[in-house]
Amino acid sequence: MRVEAEIEDPTHLKLRLPLDVGVGSTIVFEIVATSGDSDRRGFLAGSSALLERAYGEDEPDYSESGTPINQ
């Protein structure tokens, strides 16, 4: 079960949806921080590197119409 919540203060969470567990039940949860800008930059850099590896130096650049720009 995935549960999303906002932190109201250091000891309280505000759940986005009610839990489907009984009162008095014990739950264990893991804190996963949402991706920040540094994660996005890393992803974009890695994606760019893989694209550069996939296409050789002699691969032409194509315009939106599908015709080569540089030959």
N, CA and C atoms as a LAMMPS dump frame, in Angstrom:
ITEM: TIMESTEP
0
ITEM: NUMBER OF ATOMS
213
ITEM: BOX BOUNDS ff ff ff
-5.0000000000000000e+02 5.0000000000000000e+02
-5.0000000000000000e+02 5.0000000000000000e+02
-5.0000000000000000e+02 5.0000000000000000e+02
ITEM: ATOMS id mol type element x y z
1 1 1 N 0.855 -1.171 0
2 1 2 C 0 0 0
3 1 3 C 0.903 1.237 0
4 2 1 N 0.591 2.164 -0.852
5 2 2 C 1.334 3.43 -0.908
6 2 3 C 0.5 4.5 -0.217
7 3 1 N 1.135 5.249 0.672
8 3 2 C 0.453 6.302 1.421
9 3 3 C 1.204 7.607 1.194
10 4 1 N 0.49 8.651 0.828
11 4 2 C 1.099 9.969 0.669
12 4 3 C 0.591 10.873 1.78
13 5 1 N 1.503 11.691 2.308
14 5 2 C 1.135 12.592 3.402
15 5 3 C 2.016 13.82 3.369
16 6 1 N 1.515 14.885 3.958
17 6 2 C 2.292 16.109 4.138
18 6 3 C 2.718 16.186 5.588
19 7 1 N 3.894 16.726 5.837
20 7 2 C 4.366 16.898 7.2
21 7 3 C 3.787 18.201 7.74
22 8 1 N 2.997 18.097 8.796
23 8 2 C 2.425 19.298 9.415
24 8 3 C 3.389 19.913 10.414
25 9 1 N 4.06 19.074 11.177
26 9 2 C 5.114 19.499 12.098
27 9 3 C 5.976 18.257 12.35
28 10 1 N 7.05 18.347 13.129
29 10 2 C 7.954 17.211 13.291
30 10 3 C 7.321 15.91 13.808
31 11 1 N 6.131 15.968 14.392
32 11 2 C 5.52 14.744 14.923
33 11 3 C 4.15 14.425 14.328
34 12 1 N 3.705 15.173 13.316
35 12 2 C 2.374 14.932 12.752
36 12 3 C 2.407 14.933 11.224
37 13 1 N 1.685 13.95 10.667
38 13 2 C 1.514 13.866 9.221
39 13 3 C 0.045 14.111 8.887
40 14 1 N -0.21 14.723 7.724
41 14 2 C -1.583 14.891 7.249
42 14 3 C -1.726 13.984 6.029
43 15 1 N -2.502 12.904 6.181
44 15 2 C -2.686 11.933 5.101
45 15 3 C -3.55 12.512 4.001
46 16 1 N -3.208 12.173 2.765
47 16 2 C -4.045 12.626 1.646
48 16 3 C -5.312 11.795 1.538
49 17 1 N -5.231 10.515 1.922
50 17 2 C -6.386 9.615 1.94
51 17 3 C -6.37 8.841 3.245
52 18 1 N -7.539 8.395 3.74
53 18 2 C -7.557 7.619 4.979
54 18 3 C -6.86 6.262 4.787
55 19 1 N -6.291 5.746 5.877
56 19 2 C -5.652 4.432 5.846
57 19 3 C -6.707 3.344 6.019
58 20 1 N -6.468 2.215 5.372
59 20 2 C -7.372 1.078 5.488
60 20 3 C -6.803 0.076 6.497
61 21 1 N -6.539 0.549 7.708
62 21 2 C -6.04 -0.291 8.8
63 21 3 C -6.829 0.045 10.058
64 22 1 N -6.867 -0.9 10.96
65 22 2 C -7.638 -0.707 12.184
66 22 3 C -6.986 0.259 13.147
67 23 1 N -7.813 0.877 13.99
68 23 2 C -7.332 1.777 15.025
69 23 3 C -6.437 0.982 15.976
70 24 1 N -5.31 1.536 16.355
71 24 2 C -4.376 0.865 17.237
72 24 3 C -3.358 0.008 16.505
73 25 1 N -3.511 -0.117 15.172
74 25 2 C -2.55 -0.894 14.386
75 25 3 C -1.218 -0.172 14.343
76 26 1 N -0.156 -0.931 14.206
77 26 2 C 1.169 -0.358 14.054
78 26 3 C 1.548 -0.424 12.588
79 27 1 N 2.065 0.67 12.065
80 27 2 C 2.53 0.698 10.677
81 27 3 C 3.993 1.099 10.67
82 28 1 N 4.689 0.705 9.628
83 28 2 C 6.085 1.089 9.421
84 28 3 C 6.123 1.818 8.092
85 29 1 N 6.809 2.94 8.028
86 29 2 C 6.892 3.67 6.773
87 29 3 C 8.316 4.106 6.518
88 30 1 N 8.583 4.381 5.247
89 30 2 C 9.902 4.824 4.805
90 30 3 C 9.756 6.209 4.204
91 31 1 N 10.659 7.096 4.545
92 31 2 C 10.611 8.457 4.008
93 31 3 C 11.395 8.482 2.705
94 32 1 N 10.725 8.917 1.64
95 32 2 C 11.34 9.048 0.327
96 32 3 C 11.175 10.494 -0.101
97 33 1 N 12.277 11.198 -0.204
98 33 2 C 12.221 12.603 -0.608
99 33 3 C 11.868 12.681 -2.091
100 34 1 N 11.1 13.694 -2.451
101 34 2 C 10.782 13.896 -3.857
102 34 3 C 12.021 14.383 -4.585
103 35 1 N 12.078 14.119 -5.872
104 35 2 C 13.233 14.501 -6.676
105 35 3 C 13.433 16.002 -6.674
106 36 1 N 14.64 16.416 -6.478
107 36 2 C 14.977 17.829 -6.534
108 36 3 C 15.555 18.178 -7.895
109 37 1 N 15.953 19.401 -8.044
110 37 2 C 16.51 19.872 -9.303
111 37 3 C 17.817 19.165 -9.636
112 38 1 N 18.606 18.808 -8.626
113 38 2 C 19.879 18.139 -8.897
114 38 3 C 19.649 16.759 -9.494
115 39 1 N 18.588 16.048 -9.074
116 39 2 C 18.26 14.759 -9.673
117 39 3 C 17.889 14.933 -11.142
118 40 1 N 17.14 15.964 -11.437
119 40 2 C 16.72 16.224 -12.829
120 40 3 C 17.924 16.518 -13.702
121 41 1 N 18.852 17.338 -13.197
122 41 2 C 20.057 17.654 -13.975
123 41 3 C 20.867 16.393 -14.246
124 42 1 N 20.988 15.533 -13.252
125 42 2 C 21.71 14.281 -13.425
126 42 3 C 21.052 13.385 -14.45
127 43 1 N 19.726 13.294 -14.411
128 43 2 C 18.985 12.5 -15.377
129 43 3 C 19.182 13.035 -16.794
130 44 1 N 19.07 14.356 -16.949
131 44 2 C 19.225 14.953 -18.275
132 44 3 C 20.65 14.769 -18.808
133 45 1 N 21.658 14.894 -17.947
134 45 2 C 23.043 14.704 -18.374
135 45 3 C 23.269 13.258 -18.807
136 46 1 N 22.746 12.311 -18.049
137 46 2 C 22.89 10.902 -18.402
138 46 3 C 22.168 10.568 -19.692
139 47 1 N 20.968 11.103 -19.867
140 47 2 C 20.203 10.87 -21.096
141 47 3 C 20.939 11.427 -22.303
142 48 1 N 21.479 12.614 -22.153
143 48 2 C 22.224 13.245 -23.24
144 48 3 C 23.449 12.412 -23.62
145 49 1 N 24.161 11.91 -22.619
146 49 2 C 25.354 11.102 -22.88
147 49 3 C 24.989 9.822 -23.627
148 50 1 N 23.867 9.192 -23.25
149 50 2 C 23.448 7.969 -23.934
150 50 3 C 23.031 8.245 -25.371
151 51 1 N 22.367 9.375 -25.611
152 51 2 C 21.998 9.728 -26.982
153 51 3 C 23.232 9.997 -27.842
154 52 1 N 24.229 10.655 -27.256
155 52 2 C 25.465 10.914 -27.997
156 52 3 C 26.169 9.608 -28.342
157 53 1 N 26.113 8.632 -27.443
158 53 2 C 26.722 7.338 -27.701
159 53 3 C 25.953 6.56 -28.765
160 54 1 N 24.623 6.725 -28.803
161 54 2 C 23.784 5.977 -29.735
162 54 3 C 23.951 6.437 -31.174
163 55 1 N 24.285 7.699 -31.371
164 55 2 C 24.417 8.249 -32.717
165 55 3 C 25.86 8.653 -32.949
166 56 1 N 26.432 8.194 -34.061
167 56 2 C 27.823 8.487 -34.376
168 56 3 C 28.023 9.932 -34.797
169 57 1 N 29.293 10.309 -34.903
170 57 2 C 29.648 11.674 -35.325
171 57 3 C 29.14 11.985 -36.733
172 58 1 N 29.032 10.97 -37.592
173 58 2 C 28.617 11.202 -38.977
174 58 3 C 27.1 11.171 -39.158
175 59 1 N 26.365 10.996 -38.079
176 59 2 C 24.902 10.979 -38.152
177 59 3 C 24.397 12.394 -38.426
178 60 1 N 23.589 12.593 -39.501
179 60 2 C 23.101 13.942 -39.795
180 60 3 C 22.038 14.384 -38.779
181 61 1 N 21.928 15.682 -38.569
182 61 2 C 20.85 16.245 -37.766
183 61 3 C 19.643 16.415 -38.674
184 62 1 N 18.472 16.076 -38.176
185 62 2 C 17.267 16.181 -38.988
186 62 3 C 16.347 17.274 -38.462
187 63 1 N 15.71 17.973 -39.386
188 63 2 C 14.722 18.979 -39
189 63 3 C 13.42 18.26 -38.68
190 64 1 N 12.41 18.998 -38.272
191 64 2 C 11.114 18.405 -37.951
192 64 3 C 10.477 17.771 -39.184
193 65 1 N 10.828 18.236 -40.372
194 65 2 C 10.254 17.682 -41.585
195 65 3 C 10.936 16.385 -42.013
196 66 1 N 12.038 16.021 -41.345
197 66 2 C 12.728 14.775 -41.664
198 66 3 C 13.848 14.925 -42.668
199 67 1 N 14.124 16.153 -43.087
200 67 2 C 15.209 16.357 -44.049
201 67 3 C 16.485 16.731 -43.307
202 68 1 N 17.65 16.276 -43.793
203 68 2 C 18.893 16.6 -43.111
204 68 3 C 19.159 18.1 -43.058
205 69 1 N 19.661 18.583 -41.927
206 69 2 C 20.05 19.983 -41.78
207 69 3 C 21.506 20.135 -42.169
208 70 1 N 22.364 19.267 -41.62
209 70 2 C 23.804 19.305 -41.915
210 70 3 C 24.181 18.042 -42.664
211 71 1 N 24.903 18.187 -43.761
212 71 2 C 25.371 17.008 -44.488
213 71 3 C 26.83 17.097 -44.767
